[in-house]
């Protein structure tokens, strides 16, 4: 506001007084006044404001020591809340009725600085006859309004009154500077109150234990969750020396004395209530932002006990057979791979397959079949020592790994020893009967071959034993290999198939368990061989991986699936997610992300409807896998972990790789149908996925009972022949709605 406009308001005020018939010579006494109770209530309401304003007012009085001035503080309606300063002036104005509790209004006291400052929300000066009433002509008055600046909320005024002989424009400048300081201090206090409230909310509502100390390690904050976690009450900890803590003391010392930071330090401890907890610990210094000086330490502990125990349970179930408690296929393969990687010489592998076990299940039931397997496992365990490994790898198959083998003869003797365990009858209740086994063995006195070859060798030897009368063993020999000439011919045909567009994509629906709706399709490759007819992936994918043809085939699959998605959209089908299996070689291509981005761009597909399925073994090169998956997620598509539970599962990988969906391997689903206790492992996987906010898809569901069990366990999606075998894209185009209706009926049972 300019001086000219301010002068206009002063003149307008004076004219209003004249029009109201006010007598300038009259000595006006304020008509409105608060009661003592009202004044006390207002002062209480304005307590913090008065504290701040009074602080700066006293500074003004101190700086003007010896100068007769009066400081007057009003609220936003003009009520005087405080008067301080020269006693002579104070006594004079008091005789005129100007005291705390009275209200300054233009209608009552004519042109005055308090009313004008509140009305115009601008600093005002009235000197001598600027006042309407003559009894104020001997004074010089200055007033400035103050606000909550974040809300532009008018709070009141600060005014200076002195004799006209001391009139000086510097008084108004001084008031403006004081108001600026007042407003900044009020805003700072308001922000601090908000911050304190937020801090309290953070400390009390976080599910993490929070500990805050000063620079000397004295605990200043200890929230409710810290009480629950430690078993100590807050009052027992506040004020104590954190350096003396056996659990966190050393970490706080490093933070406060060496300004170190800690992130995700795993801690295992017994708390004051004798309960074990596993936590992730973070700690860092707290700095004064203004001077970058350390003023304390902040630490939090995230309780992962339940998740840790769940992982421990899962790890055990994942590597052990629930029925016999023996190591399972995953554990066995892991140990064997380690030996192969080490190039260990003198190893032998024996595959034990029970003869006619299916008849036991069919005759006596699966529960009795399980009891028999337990009995077999116990007998076989008597044959192995601590240096040898026995595992149950499937329904009626066991494997033994021997190390430090010196000759094939010793392995033959061991195989006979195993067969001897079947010379005595087995008992099921009061029934006794005999069971035999066929054993295939492979010995490598030098470094063993690949895991796949090793398994093929013992499998071939075992079937040789079965074909020659069972109840015996056979050692592997090279002539057991199938003639490789057929493989060579197939390789040539496969190279031509890529060029001649003989590859096809079939699609199997992914079904939401709760609704029965088709949420998407998994694309499954087939080969329309000109002579052999339609070939499944198992007939040519291993060969494609072996020859490197898997890369151009994989690229074609991505392009074709995106093209087909867009075609379905143009035909009026709803947008459905398509899941594609990636091969390890494809995933390891340096330009794979760029290729995928190009396909998405050229096809026009919304990447939200594209899902890449990786296997657990692809995650073994952590840094590379993390980088590629982050890039793929950046494109907008989703990632599934295929065949979960058959590789190198780790909660760490699932969290770091930002996996969206776990696909439970058919091996575990088959266990449900076989009547085993496989539901326990699947339940654990689903619970773990829920804790990590992941979806779960079960593959290979073929029966109603499997579907019902999986749905009851909380599995998100189902895939398998129970709903539909893989079909051509034309079939989906022609009968999508009929397919949907059929699937919904099947989910209802």
KOLSE-826863 format. One line per 8 residues: number of its first residue (from 1); their letters; for each residue z, y, x negated of C-alpha. Coordinates in steps of 0.2 Angstrom, whole numbers. Example, Ala and Ser with C-alpha at 12.3 -4.5 7.8 and 13.67 -1.06 7.14 Angstrom:
REM KOLSE-826863
1> as> 39:-22:-62; 36:-5:-68 $
***
This chain:
REM KOLSE-826863
1> xxxxxxxx> 0:0:0; -5:17:-7; 6:32:-8; -5:40:5; -3:26:18; 16:25:15; 17:44:18; 7:41:35 $
9> xxxxxxxx> 21:28:40; 34:40:36; 26:54:46; 23:41:61; 41:37:60; 46:55:61; 35:58:76; 42:44:85 $
17> xxxxxxxx> 59:51:82; 53:68:89; 45:60:104; 61:50:108; 70:67:109; 81:64:94; 91:79:88; 89:81:69 $
25> xxxxxxxx> 105:90:68; 115:76:76; 126:64:66; 121:47:71; 132:32:70; 124:15:71; 126:7:88; 124:-11:84 $
33> xxxxxxxx> 137:-20:74; 141:-38:71; 158:-45:75; 169:-51:61; 164:-69:65; 146:-65:66; 146:-57:50; 155:-71:42 $
41> xxxxxxxx> 143:-83:49; 128:-73:43; 135:-72:25; 138:-90:25; 120:-93:30; 114:-81:17; 127:-88:4; 114:-93:-9 $
49> xxxxxxxx> 103:-78:-6; 118:-66:-7; 123:-75:-23; 107:-72:-31; 104:-54:-25; 122:-49:-29; 119:-56:-47; 105:-44:-50 $
57> xxxxxxxx> 112:-30:-40; 127:-30:-52; 115:-30:-66; 107:-14:-59; 124:-6:-57; 129:-11:-75; 113:-3:-82; 117:13:-72 $
65> xxxxxxxx> 135:14:-76; 141:32:-74; 128:36:-62; 134:38:-44; 123:25:-34; 126:13:-20; 118:-4:-18; 115:-10:0 $
73> xxxxxxxx> 109:-27:4; 102:-31:22; 96:-46:31; 78:-47:39; 84:-38:55; 92:-24:46; 110:-29:47; 120:-23:32 $
81> xxxxxxxx> 128:-39:23; 135:-30:7; 138:-13:0; 143:-10:-18; 143:4:-30; 150:22:-31; 166:23:-21; 164:41:-17 $
89> xxxxxxxx> 147:38:-9; 153:23:-1; 168:32:7; 156:46:13; 144:34:21; 158:24:29; 163:40:38; 146:41:45 $
97> xxxxxxxx> 148:23:52; 138:15:38; 147:-1:33; 144:-20:32; 139:-28:49; 130:-12:56; 112:-13:59; 99:0:53 $
105> xxxxxxxx> 85:2:66; 73:16:67; 77:19:86; 95:21:81; 95:30:64; 78:37:64; 67:37:48; 77:27:35 $
113> xxxxxxxx> 72:16:20; 79:0:27; 69:0:43; 53:6:35; 54:-7:21; 57:-21:33; 43:-15:45; 30:-12:31 $
121> xxxxxxxx> 36:-26:20; 34:-14:5; 45:-4:-6; 49:13:1; 57:29:-5; 64:43:6; 69:59:-3; 79:73:5 $
129> xxxxxxxx> 71:79:21; 59:64:22; 74:57:32; 73:63:50; 92:67:52; 99:81:42; 115:73:37; 104:62:26 $
137> xxxxxxxx> 94:76:18; 106:77:3; 102:59:-2; 88:50:-11; 86:32:-4; 75:18:-11; 72:1:-3; 62:-15:-7 $
145> xxxxxxxx> 60:-30:4; 62:-48:-4; 55:-64:2; 54:-83:0; 37:-81:-9; 31:-99:-5; 31:-96:13; 30:-77:13 $
153> xxxxxxxx> 46:-77:23; 55:-60:24; 73:-62:20; 80:-44:19; 80:-28:8; 89:-22:-7; 92:-3:-7; 98:11:-18 $
161> xxxxxxxx> 106:27:-12; 111:42:-23; 112:61:-22; 96:70:-21; 99:79:-37; 97:62:-46; 81:58:-37; 70:48:-49 $
169> xxxxxxxx> 54:37:-46; 61:25:-59; 74:19:-46; 60:12:-35; 52:4:-51; 69:-4:-55; 71:-10:-37; 53:-18:-38 $
177> xxxxxxxx> 58:-27:-54; 74:-33:-47; 66:-40:-32; 53:-49:-42; 67:-57:-52; 77:-61:-36; 61:-69:-28; 58:-80:-43 $
185> xxxxxxxx> 76:-86:-44; 76:-90:-25; 60:-99:-27; 66:-109:-42; 82:-114:-33; 72:-119:-18; 61:-130:-29; 76:-137:-38 $
193> xxxxxxxx> 84:-142:-21; 68:-150:-16; 67:-159:-33; 85:-165:-31; 81:-172:-14; 66:-181:-21; 76:-187:-36; 89:-194:-24 $
201> xxxxxxxx> 75:-202:-13; 67:-209:-29; 84:-216:-35; 90:-223:-19; 73:-230:-11; 65:-237:-27; 67:-256:-28; 69:-253:-47 $
209> xxxxxxxx> 86:-252:-56; 86:-234:-63; 98:-229:-77; 98:-211:-84; 108:-205:-99; 111:-189:-108; 107:-186:-127; 123:-195:-132 $
217> xxxxxxxx> 119:-211:-122; 132:-207:-108; 126:-214:-92; 123:-200:-79; 113:-209:-65; 115:-227:-59; 106:-230:-43; 110:-243:-29 $
225> xxxxxxxx> 98:-256:-35; 105:-255:-53; 122:-259:-44; 114:-274:-35; 105:-280:-51; 120:-279:-63; 134:-283:-52; 143:-267:-58 $
233> xxxxxxxx> 148:-252:-46; 141:-235:-50; 158:-228:-53; 161:-242:-66; 146:-237:-76; 144:-218:-74; 151:-209:-90; 150:-225:-100 $
241> xxxxxxxx> 142:-227:-117; 125:-236:-114; 124:-240:-133; 138:-253:-130; 128:-263:-118; 123:-280:-125; 107:-280:-114; 100:-262:-115 $
249> xxxxxxxx> 110:-253:-129; 98:-256:-143; 83:-250:-133; 92:-234:-128; 97:-231:-146; 79:-232:-151; 74:-221:-137; 87:-207:-140 $
257> xxxxxxxx> 87:-208:-159; 69:-212:-163; 60:-206:-147; 52:-223:-144; 45:-229:-128; 46:-247:-121; 35:-254:-107; 36:-271:-98 $
265> xxxxxxxx> 49:-279:-110; 55:-295:-102; 73:-297:-101; 83:-312:-95; 102:-310:-93; 117:-316:-83; 124:-302:-73; 142:-297:-69 $
273> xxxxxxxx> 142:-309:-54; 136:-323:-65; 118:-323:-57; 103:-325:-69; 90:-312:-68; 73:-309:-76; 67:-291:-77; 54:-280:-84 $
281> xxxxxxxx> 62:-266:-94; 54:-248:-96; 62:-234:-106; 57:-217:-112; 64:-200:-118; 67:-186:-106; 61:-169:-113; 65:-151:-109 $
289> xxxxxxxx> 47:-146:-105; 50:-128:-111; 55:-132:-128; 50:-150:-130; 68:-155:-134; 74:-172:-129; 88:-170:-116; 91:-189:-111 $
297> xxxxxxxx> 83:-205:-108; 76:-214:-92; 75:-232:-90; 71:-244:-75; 72:-263:-73; 60:-272:-61; 67:-288:-55; 54:-302:-57 $
305> xxxxxxxx> 66:-316:-55; 58:-323:-39; 41:-321:-46; 46:-329:-63; 54:-344:-54; 39:-346:-43; 28:-346:-59; 39:-358:-67 $
313> xxxxxxxx> 38:-369:-52; 20:-367:-51; 17:-371:-69; 27:-387:-67; 17:-392:-52; 1:-387:-59; 3:-398:-75; 13:-413:-67 $
321> xxxxxxxx> 9:-425:-54; 21:-423:-40; 21:-442:-35; 24:-450:-52; 31:-434:-61; 18:-439:-75; 7:-426:-83; -8:-423:-73 $
329> xxxxxxxx> -27:-421:-77; -25:-403:-81; -11:-406:-94; -20:-421:-101; -36:-411:-103; -27:-397:-111; -19:-408:-124; -35:-417:-128 $
337> xxxxxxxx> -45:-401:-130; -31:-395:-142; -34:-411:-153; -53:-409:-152; -51:-391:-157; -41:-396:-172; -53:-409:-177; -40:-422:-177 $
345> xxxxxxxx> -46:-439:-184; -39:-456:-178; -38:-453:-159; -41:-465:-145; -42:-463:-126; -39:-476:-113; -44:-475:-94; -34:-486:-83 $
353> xxxxxxxx> -41:-489:-65; -32:-500:-53; -43:-514:-45; -44:-515:-27; -31:-501:-24; -41:-495:-8; -36:-512:0; -18:-508:-3 $
361> xxxxxxxx> -19:-492:6; -30:-499:20; -18:-514:23; -1:-507:20; -3:-488:23; -4:-473:11; 15:-472:10; 16:-489:3 $
369> xxxxxxxx> 1:-486:-8; 11:-471:-15; 26:-482:-19; 15:-494:-28; 8:-480:-39; 26:-475:-43; 29:-493:-49; 14:-494:-59 $
377> xxxxxxxx> 18:-477:-67; 35:-484:-72; 28:-500:-80; 15:-490:-90; 28:-478:-96; 37:-492:-105; 22:-495:-116; 21:-477:-123 $
385> xxxxxxxx> 32:-468:-135; 35:-450:-139; 19:-448:-149; 8:-455:-135; 3:-446:-119; 2:-455:-102; -5:-445:-87; -11:-449:-69 $
393> xxxxxxxx> -28:-440:-68; -33:-445:-50; -28:-456:-35; -28:-473:-44; -32:-468:-62; -21:-466:-77; -25:-461:-95; -17:-463:-111 $
401> xxxxxxxx> -20:-453:-127; -16:-461:-144; -16:-452:-160; -15:-458:-178; -25:-473:-174; -30:-483:-189; -42:-496:-182; -50:-501:-166 $
409> xxxxxxxx> -40:-517:-167; -24:-508:-164; -31:-500:-149; -37:-517:-142; -19:-523:-144; -12:-508:-135; -25:-511:-121; -19:-529:-119 $
417> xxxxxxxx> -1:-523:-119; -5:-512:-104; -14:-526:-95; 2:-537:-98; 11:-525:-87; 1:-532:-72; 6:-550:-75; 22:-548:-64 $
425> xxxxxxxx> 21:-545:-46; 24:-529:-38; 36:-527:-23; 34:-517:-7; 50:-520:3; 51:-539:5; 33:-541:1; 27:-546:-17 $
433> xxxxxxxx> 9:-546:-23; -1:-544:-39; -12:-530:-44; -24:-529:-59; -32:-515:-68; -48:-512:-78; -47:-502:-94; -60:-492:-104 $
441> xxxxxxxx> -56:-486:-121; -65:-476:-134; -59:-474:-152; -64:-460:-165; -58:-463:-182; -66:-447:-187; -66:-431:-178; -68:-434:-159 $
449> xxxxxxxx> -83:-427:-149; -83:-414:-135; -70:-416:-121; -85:-420:-109; -92:-434:-120; -75:-441:-123; -72:-443:-104; -89:-450:-101 $
457> xxxxxxxx> -87:-463:-115; -71:-470:-108; -78:-469:-90; -93:-479:-95; -82:-492:-104; -70:-494:-89; -85:-497:-77; -92:-510:-89 $
465> xxxxxxxx> -75:-519:-88; -76:-518:-69; -94:-524:-69; -89:-539:-79; -75:-546:-68; -61:-533:-69; -43:-536:-75; -49:-533:-93 $
473> xxxxxxxx> -54:-519:-105; -69:-514:-114; -72:-503:-130; -85:-490:-129; -101:-493:-138; -117:-481:-139; -128:-493:-130; -118:-489:-114 $
481> xxxxxxxx> -127:-472:-114; -140:-470:-100; -157:-468:-108; -159:-450:-112; -178:-450:-109; -176:-446:-91; -166:-431:-96; -180:-424:-107 $
489> xxxxxxxx> -192:-426:-93; -181:-417:-81; -179:-403:-93; -197:-400:-93; -198:-400:-74; -184:-388:-73; -193:-375:-85; -208:-376:-73 $
497> xxxxxxxx> -197:-374:-58; -191:-357:-63; -209:-352:-65; -215:-360:-50; -202:-353:-38; -196:-371:-33; -177:-365:-33; -169:-362:-16 $
505> xxxxxxxx> -153:-354:-10; -143:-363:4; -128:-354:12; -111:-361:18; -100:-350:29; -83:-343:24; -72:-344:39; -57:-333:43 $
513> xxxxxxxx> -43:-345:48; -35:-334:60; -50:-329:70; -64:-342:67; -76:-328:62; -88:-330:49; -83:-317:35; -98:-322:23 $
521> xxxxxxxx> -107:-335:15; -107:-344:-2; -124:-345:-10; -127:-363:-16; -143:-367:-26; -155:-382:-23; -171:-387:-32; -186:-392:-21 $
529> xxxxxxxx> -193:-404:-34; -211:-408:-31; -209:-427:-33; -190:-431:-31; -187:-420:-16; -172:-408:-14; -160:-410:-28; -142:-404:-28 $
537> xxxxxxxx> -134:-393:-42; -125:-408:-50; -143:-415:-54; -149:-401:-64; -135:-387:-67; -127:-396:-82; -144:-398:-90; -148:-380:-86 $
545> xxxxxxxx> -132:-375:-95; -136:-387:-110; -153:-379:-112; -149:-361:-109; -160:-361:-93; -144:-356:-83; -147:-338:-88; -164:-335:-80 $
553> xxxxxxxx> -158:-346:-65; -142:-336:-63; -152:-319:-63; -164:-326:-50; -149:-331:-39; -141:-314:-39; -158:-305:-35; -162:-318:-21 $
561> xxxxxxxx> -145:-317:-13; -146:-298:-12; -163:-298:-5; -158:-311:8; -143:-300:13; -154:-285:16; -167:-296:26; -153:-302:37 $
569> xxxxxxxx> -147:-284:40; -165:-279:45; -165:-294:57; -150:-287:66; -136:-299:58; -120:-290:54; -116:-286:36; -109:-302:28 $
577> xxxxxxxx> -102:-304:11; -111:-316:-1; -102:-325:-14; -111:-331:-30; -105:-343:-44; -107:-336:-61; -110:-347:-76; -100:-344:-92 $
585> xxxxxxxx> -117:-340:-102; -122:-328:-89; -105:-319:-89; -106:-318:-108; -122:-309:-108; -120:-292:-116; -131:-283:-103; -124:-292:-88 $
593> xxxxxxxx> -116:-277:-80; -131:-266:-82; -142:-280:-75; -131:-282:-59; -130:-263:-57; -149:-263:-57; -151:-277:-44; -139:-268:-33 $
601> xxxxxxxx> -148:-252:-35; -166:-259:-32; -160:-270:-17; -150:-257:-8; -136:-269:-5; -119:-261:-2; -109:-269:-17; -94:-272:-5 $
609> xxxxxxxx> -104:-286:2; -106:-295:-15; -93:-306:-23; -94:-315:-40; -85:-331:-43; -79:-334:-60; -70:-349:-67; -53:-349:-76 $
617> xxxxxxxx> -61:-354:-92; -71:-338:-93; -55:-329:-95; -50:-337:-111; -58:-322:-121; -46:-310:-113; -52:-294:-120; -70:-297:-116 $
625> xxxxxxxx> -67:-304:-99; -55:-289:-95; -69:-277:-100; -83:-285:-90; -73:-288:-75; -67:-269:-75; -85:-264:-76; -90:-276:-62 $
633> xxxxxxxx> -76:-269:-51; -82:-252:-55; -98:-256:-47; -89:-259:-31; -90:-278:-29; -76:-291:-28; -71:-305:-39; -65:-322:-35 $
641> xxxxxxxx> -57:-335:-46; -66:-351:-42; -59:-369:-43; -41:-362:-45; -29:-374:-52; -41:-384:-63; -41:-373:-78; -30:-361:-87 $
649> xxxxxxxx> -21:-352:-73; -10:-338:-77; -2:-324:-67; -5:-313:-81; -24:-315:-80; -24:-313:-61; -14:-297:-62; -24:-289:-77 $
657> xxxxxxxx> -41:-295:-71; -39:-287:-53; -44:-303:-45; -47:-301:-26; -48:-320:-20; -42:-337:-26; -52:-352:-22; -42:-367:-21 $
665> xxxxxxxx> -51:-382:-29; -57:-396:-18; -46:-408:-28; -30:-401:-20; -38:-401:-3; -42:-419:-4; -24:-423:-8; -20:-416:9 $
673> xxxxxxxx> -31:-428:17; -25:-443:6; -7:-440:13; 1:-435:-3; 12:-421:-5; -2:-409:-11; 4:-397:2; 18:-391:-10 $
681> xxxxxxxx> 6:-385:-23; -5:-377:-11; 9:-368:-3; 15:-362:-20; -2:-355:-24; -3:-346:-7; 14:-339:-9; 10:-333:-27 $
689> xxxxxxxx> -7:-325:-20; 3:-317:-7; 15:-309:-19; 0:-303:-29; -9:-297:-13; -24:-309:-15; -34:-318:-2; -35:-337:-3 $
697> xxxxxxxx> -50:-348:1; -49:-367:2; -65:-376:-3; -71:-393:2; -62:-394:19; -69:-409:29; -57:-413:42; -47:-405:56 $
705> xxxxxxxx> -30:-410:49; -35:-402:32; -40:-386:41; -24:-386:52; -13:-388:37; -21:-375:27; -20:-363:42; -2:-366:44 $
713> xxxxxxxx> 1:-363:26; -7:-346:27; -23:-349:19; -35:-334:22; -52:-342:22; -59:-360:24; -75:-367:18; -82:-384:20 $
721> xxxxxxxx> -92:-397:29; -79:-397:43; -87:-382:49; -105:-383:42; -115:-390:28; -125:-377:18; -140:-372:27; -156:-363:24 $
729> xxxxxxxx> -157:-344:26; -170:-346:40; -158:-357:50; -145:-343:49; -157:-330:55; -162:-341:70; -145:-347:75; -132:-336:68 $
737> xxxxxxxx> -123:-333:85; -124:-352:89; -116:-356:72; -102:-343:75; -98:-350:93; -98:-368:86; -86:-363:72; -74:-354:84 $
745> xxxxx> -73:-370:94; -69:-380:79; -55:-369:74; -47:-371:91; -47:-390:88 $
***
